[in-house]
Amino acid sequence: MQAALIEAAGRPPRVVDTESPVPGEGRVAVRVAAAPITPLDLLCATGTSYFGCPALPYVPGVQGVGTLRGAPVWFATSAGMAPGDGSMRAVADVPLADVVELPDGADPVLVAALGLSAVAAWCAMTATGGLGAGETVLVLGAGGVVGQAAVQLARRAGAGRVIAAARAGQARERALSLGADAVVDLGVADGGAAPDGGAGTAPGGGSPAGGPVAPPDSSGAGTAPSPTAAPGPLPPGPGAAPTAGPAEPSAGPEQDQAAHVAVLTERMREACAGPVDLVLDPLCGPPAAAALRTLRPRGRLVNLGGSAGPSMPVESALMRSGELRILGYSNNALTPEHRRAALTVVVEEVLAGRLTTVHEAVPLADAAAAWTRTGGGRVVLVPSGGPTPSGPIDTVPGGHR
């Protein structure tokens, strides 16, 4: 059978022919139909993750979709985080406890593309963030799979208003088509101005202005503003109106960061049109610091990533004055039962035509070339005999405006 093999940390996998695994006690052999290349797979393969350098060689892939005794299943592995092989092979040997049976009819490639990213979006908003009926949600990083899923799943959780923030213009347009009520540009051009006008609203309320946009990236995070100009001081607390001030020369990185946060804060408040109840934050950095300033008193921010930076500048007075809740989320804390329940929600939404993400099916044989591919959405590897590989798929599910 074919398998993608990581032989050296920091290098793409090499596709090799190997023997099919023989499962031990408590394990099963799943015929793989789809195995996504996720950020966690890429991180673990560098050998620099907090799990340490994995034992080499190994087959990567922390999740996949396939069949077990003819029935469709989703499964998880600990590849890259603990000794053992993952999903990027024709047949995967996995613990039975990490297998979830799927209903018939779900597209295996789409389910694989969403997978644990959609699980994280759902659990972070509901179990950790406590999203309630009618509440307003601000989704950062709406260009990534977590963000795309969150924009759509927020409605199932009862959100009354959903605002999506992303750097790329295409990602913001997609968020509107997926059901966001308004969007926020996370890119910052020279002088602190929005590359394309800043905020936008859903169809019927106007669309984002035209003009050049920053290039897309996997997270939707913005870039720092030019050090030649900065807006006025940061607003004092959550929900307050933005404070205007004259531009003045930058005094260094700290003032540049404060200027970045101030620009994003103003855009977010304009788009949100009122205090926010919950922020879903896969970015950290300046976007998260700005989002905190949009929260109502006792509002919540749930962080589940740091693609815009490992930390965020937050003043004690801001947190205390608003009694803000800053929470962390990790899929690693989920029990198999909780993960199964969340995945059930995800697949139900897929089958109902209310959940999708941009993705691309690629033959497993091309794993090395596809390892760090960007621009076509999440890459999903398809072993020989699996679903037909395709180009980038960017569809809007039914039921959304």
C-alpha positions as CSV (number, residue, x, y, z in Angstrom):
1,M,0.0,0.0,0.0
2,Q,1.0,3.7,-0.4
3,A,1.9,5.8,2.6
4,A,3.4,9.3,3.1
5,L,6.5,9.0,5.3
6,I,8.2,11.7,7.2
7,E,11.9,10.7,7.4
8,A,13.5,14.0,8.6
9,A,12.1,16.8,10.7
10,G,11.2,19.8,8.7
11,R,11.1,18.0,5.4
12,P,8.0,17.1,3.3
13,P,7.0,13.4,3.3
14,R,8.1,10.9,0.7
15,V,5.4,8.5,-0.7
16,V,6.5,4.9,-0.3
17,D,5.1,1.4,-0.8
18,T,4.8,-0.5,2.5
19,E,3.0,-3.4,4.0
20,S,-0.6,-3.0,5.4
21,P,-0.7,-2.7,9.2
22,V,-1.9,-5.6,11.3
23,P,-4.0,-4.1,14.2
24,G,-3.2,-5.2,17.8
25,E,-5.7,-5.6,20.6
26,G,-8.2,-2.7,20.8
27,R,-7.2,-1.4,17.4
28,V,-8.8,-1.7,13.9
29,A,-7.7,-1.3,10.3
30,V,-9.5,1.5,8.5
31,R,-9.4,1.8,4.7
32,V,-8.6,5.5,4.2
33,A,-10.7,7.5,1.8
34,A,-9.5,11.0,2.8
35,A,-6.7,12.4,5.0
36,P,-6.4,16.2,5.4
37,I,-3.1,18.0,5.8
38,T,-3.7,20.2,8.8
39,P,-1.6,22.9,10.6
40,L,-1.0,20.5,13.4
41,D,0.4,17.9,11.0
42,L,2.7,20.5,9.6
43,L,3.8,21.7,13.0
44,C,4.5,18.3,14.4
45,A,6.5,17.4,11.3
46,T,8.9,20.3,12.0
47,G,10.0,18.7,15.2
48,T,9.4,22.1,17.0
49,S,6.0,21.5,18.5
50,Y,5.5,21.3,22.3
51,F,5.1,17.6,21.8
52,G,8.8,17.4,20.9
53,C,10.3,15.9,17.8
54,P,8.4,12.7,16.8
55,A,10.1,9.4,16.5
56,L,11.3,9.1,12.9
57,P,10.3,7.9,10.4
58,Y,6.5,8.1,10.8
59,V,3.3,8.5,8.7
60,P,1.7,11.9,9.5
61,G,-2.0,12.6,9.7
62,V,-3.9,13.3,12.9
63,Q,-7.4,12.5,11.4
64,G,-9.0,10.9,8.5
65,V,-12.2,9.5,7.0
66,G,-12.5,6.0,5.6
67,T,-14.5,2.7,5.9
68,L,-14.4,0.0,8.6
69,R,-16.1,-3.2,7.6
70,G,-17.8,-1.3,4.8
71,A,-19.3,1.4,7.1
72,P,-18.1,5.1,6.7
73,V,-16.1,6.3,9.7
74,W,-14.1,9.3,10.9
75,F,-11.0,8.6,13.0
76,A,-8.3,10.3,15.0
77,T,-4.6,9.4,15.6
78,S,-1.8,10.8,17.7
79,A,0.7,10.8,14.9
80,G,3.4,13.4,15.5
81,M,2.3,13.8,19.1
82,A,3.2,10.3,20.3
83,P,4.9,7.3,18.7
84,G,2.9,5.7,15.9
85,D,1.6,6.3,12.4
86,G,-1.3,8.5,11.2
87,S,-3.9,8.7,8.5
88,M,-1.8,9.5,5.3
89,R,-1.8,6.0,4.0
90,A,-4.1,3.6,2.2
91,V,-4.9,1.6,5.4
92,A,-4.6,3.1,8.9
93,D,-4.2,1.1,12.2
94,V,-6.1,3.1,14.8
95,P,-7.6,2.6,18.3
96,L,-11.3,1.6,18.1
97,A,-12.1,4.2,20.8
98,D,-11.0,6.9,18.3
99,V,-13.3,5.8,15.5
100,V,-16.7,7.5,15.0
101,E,-19.2,5.9,12.7
102,L,-20.7,8.3,10.1
103,P,-24.1,8.4,8.5
104,D,-24.3,7.4,4.9
105,G,-24.2,10.1,2.3
106,A,-21.6,12.5,3.8
107,D,-18.9,13.6,1.4
108,P,-15.7,12.0,2.9
109,V,-13.4,14.6,1.5
110,L,-15.5,17.5,2.9
111,V,-15.9,15.8,6.3
112,A,-12.1,15.3,6.4
113,A,-11.4,18.9,5.5
114,L,-13.7,20.2,8.3
115,G,-12.9,17.5,10.9
116,L,-11.3,18.6,14.1
117,S,-11.2,22.3,12.9
118,A,-15.0,22.4,12.8
119,V,-15.1,20.4,16.1
120,A,-12.9,23.1,17.7
121,A,-15.1,25.9,16.3
122,W,-18.2,24.3,17.7
123,C,-16.9,23.3,21.1
124,A,-15.0,26.6,21.7
125,M,-18.2,28.6,21.0
126,T,-20.6,26.4,22.9
127,A,-18.9,24.4,25.7
128,T,-16.2,26.9,26.5
129,G,-17.7,30.2,25.3
130,G,-21.2,29.5,26.4
131,L,-22.8,31.0,23.3
132,G,-26.4,31.8,24.0
133,A,-29.5,32.4,21.9
134,G,-29.5,35.9,20.2
135,E,-25.9,36.7,21.2
136,T,-23.4,38.5,18.9
137,V,-20.3,36.6,17.9
138,L,-17.1,38.1,16.4
139,V,-15.1,35.4,14.5
140,L,-11.5,36.3,14.0
141,G,-9.5,34.5,11.3
142,A,-12.6,33.8,9.2
143,G,-10.5,32.8,6.2
144,G,-9.2,29.6,7.9
145,V,-11.1,26.4,8.3
146,V,-11.9,27.1,12.0
147,G,-13.2,30.5,11.1
148,Q,-15.3,29.4,8.1
149,A,-16.8,26.7,10.2
150,A,-17.5,29.1,13.1
151,V,-19.3,31.6,10.9
152,Q,-21.7,28.8,9.8
153,L,-22.0,26.8,13.1
154,A,-22.7,30.0,15.2
155,R,-26.2,30.0,13.7
156,R,-26.9,26.4,14.9
157,A,-25.7,27.5,18.3
158,G,-28.3,30.3,18.3
159,A,-26.2,33.4,17.5
160,G,-28.3,36.4,16.6
161,R,-25.5,38.3,14.8
162,V,-22.2,37.0,13.4
163,I,-19.3,39.3,12.4
164,A,-16.4,37.8,10.5
165,A,-12.9,39.3,10.5
166,A,-10.2,38.3,7.9
167,R,-7.3,39.8,6.1
168,A,-8.0,38.7,2.5
169,G,-10.8,40.3,0.6
170,Q,-11.8,37.0,-0.9
171,A,-12.1,35.5,2.6
172,R,-14.4,38.3,3.7
173,E,-16.6,38.0,0.6
174,R,-16.8,34.2,1.3
175,A,-17.8,34.9,4.9
176,L,-20.7,37.1,3.8
177,S,-21.8,34.3,1.4
178,L,-21.6,31.8,4.3
179,G,-24.0,33.8,6.5
180,A,-21.9,36.5,8.2
181,D,-23.9,39.7,8.9
182,A,-20.8,42.0,8.5
183,V,-17.1,41.6,7.9
184,V,-13.9,43.4,9.2
185,D,-10.7,43.8,7.3
186,L,-7.7,42.7,9.4
187,G,-5.1,44.0,7.0
188,V,-3.4,47.3,7.7
189,A,-1.9,49.4,4.9
190,D,0.7,52.1,5.2
191,G,-0.5,54.9,7.4
192,G,-3.0,52.7,9.2
193,A,-5.7,52.9,6.5
194,A,-7.8,50.0,5.5
195,P,-6.7,48.6,2.2
196,D,-10.3,48.3,1.0
197,G,-12.4,50.3,3.3
198,G,-12.4,48.4,6.5
199,A,-15.8,47.0,7.4
200,G,-18.5,45.6,5.2
201,T,-22.0,44.3,5.6
202,A,-24.0,41.4,4.3
203,P,-26.0,41.7,1.0
204,G,-28.8,44.2,1.5
205,G,-26.7,46.5,3.6
206,G,-23.9,47.1,1.1
207,S,-20.8,45.1,0.4
208,P,-17.1,45.8,1.2
209,A,-15.7,48.6,-0.9
210,G,-13.4,47.7,-3.8
211,G,-9.7,48.3,-4.1
212,P,-6.5,46.4,-3.6
213,V,-6.4,43.9,-0.8
214,A,-3.6,42.2,1.2
215,P,-2.6,38.8,0.0
216,P,-4.4,35.9,1.7
217,D,-2.8,33.7,4.3
218,S,-3.9,30.6,6.1
219,S,-5.0,32.4,9.3
220,G,-6.5,35.7,8.0
221,A,-4.2,37.6,10.3
222,G,-3.3,41.2,9.5
223,T,0.1,42.8,9.3
224,A,1.6,45.6,11.3
225,P,0.9,49.2,10.2
226,S,3.6,51.5,8.8
227,P,5.8,53.1,11.5
228,T,5.4,56.5,9.8
229,A,1.9,57.2,11.3
230,A,-0.3,56.2,14.1
231,P,-3.8,57.0,15.3
232,G,-4.6,58.4,18.7
233,P,-4.5,56.7,22.0
234,L,-6.4,53.5,22.6
235,P,-10.0,53.7,23.9
236,P,-10.3,53.3,27.6
237,G,-12.5,50.2,27.9
238,P,-15.0,47.8,26.4
239,G,-17.9,49.1,24.4
240,A,-16.7,52.7,24.5
241,A,-16.7,54.9,21.4
242,P,-13.3,55.2,19.6
243,T,-11.2,58.1,20.6
244,A,-9.8,60.2,17.8
245,G,-6.3,61.7,17.9
246,P,-3.7,63.4,15.7
247,A,-1.2,61.2,13.9
248,E,2.3,61.3,15.3
249,P,5.6,59.7,14.6
250,S,6.1,56.2,15.9
251,A,8.4,55.9,18.9
252,G,9.1,52.2,18.4
253,P,7.5,48.7,18.2
254,E,5.2,49.2,21.2
255,Q,3.6,52.3,19.7
256,D,3.4,50.6,16.3
257,Q,1.5,47.7,17.9
258,A,-0.8,50.1,19.8
259,A,-1.5,51.9,16.5
260,H,-2.3,48.5,14.9
261,V,-4.7,47.6,17.7
262,A,-6.4,51.0,17.6
263,V,-7.1,50.8,13.9
264,L,-8.5,47.3,14.2
265,T,-10.6,48.3,17.2
266,E,-12.3,51.1,15.3
267,R,-13.1,48.8,12.3
268,M,-14.5,46.1,14.6
269,R,-16.7,48.5,16.5
270,E,-18.0,49.9,13.2
271,A,-18.9,46.5,11.9
272,C,-20.3,45.1,15.1
273,A,-22.6,48.1,15.6
274,G,-22.9,47.3,19.3
275,P,-21.2,45.4,22.1
276,V,-20.1,41.8,21.4
277,D,-20.9,38.9,23.6
278,L,-18.4,36.4,22.4
279,V,-15.1,36.5,20.4
280,L,-13.8,33.3,18.8
281,D,-10.0,33.9,18.5
282,P,-7.7,31.5,16.6
283,L,-5.2,34.4,16.0
284,C,-4.1,36.1,19.3
285,G,-1.8,39.1,18.6
286,P,-3.2,42.6,17.8
287,P,-6.5,41.3,16.3
288,A,-7.4,39.6,19.7
289,A,-6.4,42.7,21.6
290,A,-8.7,44.8,19.4
291,A,-11.5,42.3,19.7
292,L,-11.4,42.5,23.5
293,R,-12.3,46.2,23.2
294,T,-15.5,45.4,21.5
295,L,-16.8,43.1,24.3
296,R,-19.7,44.0,26.5
297,P,-19.1,43.9,30.3
298,R,-18.5,40.3,31.3
299,G,-18.0,39.4,27.6
300,R,-16.0,36.4,26.7
301,L,-13.0,35.8,24.4
302,V,-12.0,32.1,23.6
303,N,-8.5,31.7,22.3
304,L,-7.7,28.5,20.3
305,G,-4.6,29.6,18.4
306,G,-1.8,32.1,17.9
307,S,-1.3,32.5,14.2
308,A,-1.1,36.3,14.4
309,G,1.3,36.2,17.4
310,P,2.1,34.3,20.6
311,S,0.8,37.1,22.8
312,M,-1.5,40.1,22.9
313,P,-1.2,43.5,24.5
314,V,-3.9,43.8,27.1
315,E,-4.1,46.4,29.9
316,S,-5.2,45.3,33.4
317,A,-7.6,48.2,33.5
318,L,-9.4,47.0,30.4
319,M,-9.9,43.5,31.8
320,R,-11.0,44.8,35.3
321,S,-13.3,47.6,34.1
322,G,-15.2,45.2,31.9
323,E,-14.9,42.1,34.0
324,L,-13.8,40.4,30.8
325,R,-13.5,36.6,30.5
326,I,-10.4,35.4,28.6
327,L,-10.6,31.6,28.1
328,G,-8.4,29.0,26.4
329,Y,-9.6,26.0,24.3
330,S,-7.8,22.9,23.1
331,N,-9.1,19.8,21.3
332,N,-6.7,17.8,23.4
333,A,-9.0,18.3,26.4
334,L,-11.9,16.6,24.7
335,T,-13.0,13.2,25.8
336,P,-13.8,10.7,23.1
337,E,-17.5,11.1,23.9
338,H,-17.4,14.9,23.7
339,R,-15.5,14.7,20.4
340,R,-18.0,12.2,19.0
341,A,-20.9,14.5,20.0
342,A,-19.3,17.5,18.4
343,L,-18.4,15.6,15.2
344,T,-22.1,14.4,15.0
345,V,-23.2,18.1,14.9
346,V,-20.6,18.8,12.2
347,V,-21.7,16.0,10.0
348,E,-25.4,16.8,10.5
349,E,-24.8,20.3,9.3
350,V,-22.8,19.0,6.3
351,L,-25.7,16.6,5.3
352,A,-28.2,19.4,5.7
353,G,-26.2,21.6,3.3
354,R,-25.4,24.2,6.0
355,L,-21.7,23.7,6.4
356,T,-18.8,23.7,4.0
357,T,-15.2,24.9,3.7
358,V,-12.8,25.6,0.8
359,H,-10.8,22.4,0.1
360,E,-8.9,20.5,-2.5
361,A,-8.7,16.7,-3.0
362,V,-5.2,15.6,-4.1
363,P,-3.9,12.1,-4.8
364,L,-1.9,10.6,-1.9
365,A,0.9,10.0,-4.5
366,D,1.3,13.8,-4.7
367,A,1.7,14.4,-0.9
368,A,5.2,15.9,-1.1
369,A,4.2,18.5,-3.6
370,A,1.0,19.3,-1.7
371,W,2.6,19.4,1.7
372,T,2.8,23.2,2.0
373,R,0.4,24.2,-0.8
374,T,-1.6,27.4,-0.1
375,G,-4.4,29.2,-1.9
376,G,-6.7,26.3,-2.6
377,G,-8.1,25.8,0.8
378,R,-7.4,22.7,2.9
379,V,-5.6,20.0,1.0
380,V,-7.1,16.5,1.5
381,L,-5.0,13.5,0.4
382,V,-7.0,10.8,-1.4
383,P,-5.4,7.3,-1.6
384,S,-5.7,5.3,-4.9
385,G,-9.2,3.9,-5.1
386,G,-10.7,6.7,-3.0
387,P,-12.9,9.6,-4.0
388,T,-12.0,11.4,-7.3
389,P,-9.4,14.1,-6.7
390,S,-10.5,17.6,-7.7
391,G,-9.3,21.2,-7.9
392,P,-10.2,23.7,-5.2
393,I,-13.8,23.5,-4.1
394,D,-15.4,26.7,-2.9
395,T,-19.1,26.2,-2.6
396,V,-21.8,27.9,-0.6
397,P,-24.1,25.6,1.3
398,G,-27.8,25.8,0.9
399,G,-30.0,27.6,3.4
400,H,-27.7,30.7,3.8
401,R,-28.4,34.1,2.4
